[in-house]
């Protein structure tokens, strides 16, 4: 493997470890939610994040299902809705043309009250995001949810 490629992969690995420890979340009240509708990711102004929409959505569905939630096909069937969006910040580094990006997830009940929110931590350059990173961040953020309500 070429040295620059090895260095880049090492940097990506270290960056993933550092930022995954920075996830912040607000817990949902236990016992309120068992059925969740996962909305598509809110569109952003960046192509680099918009192409990750399917990975974020699918990771949300898989993470919720793995934790025992029932993922439903329509908002009408759901106790709550999972929304996700990208936050962008201007980069001050050498590549100021590439913005820093973080992912935010929030769970809202039927009355639009926020039950849970979490994010991927400090922004990371948009070109460091890929399907694998998006999936890992969603999974880590949603681990902050308590067990679903009994059905």
Buried (B, 14 or more C-beta within 10 A) or exposed (E): EEEEEEEEEEEBEEBBEEBBEEBEBEEBEEEBBBBBBBBEBEEBEBEBBEEBBEBBBBBBBBBBEEBEBBBBEEEEEBBBBBBBBBBBEEBEEEEEEBBBBBBBBBBBBEEEEEBBBBBBBEBBBBEBBBBEBBBBBBBBBBEBBBEBBEE
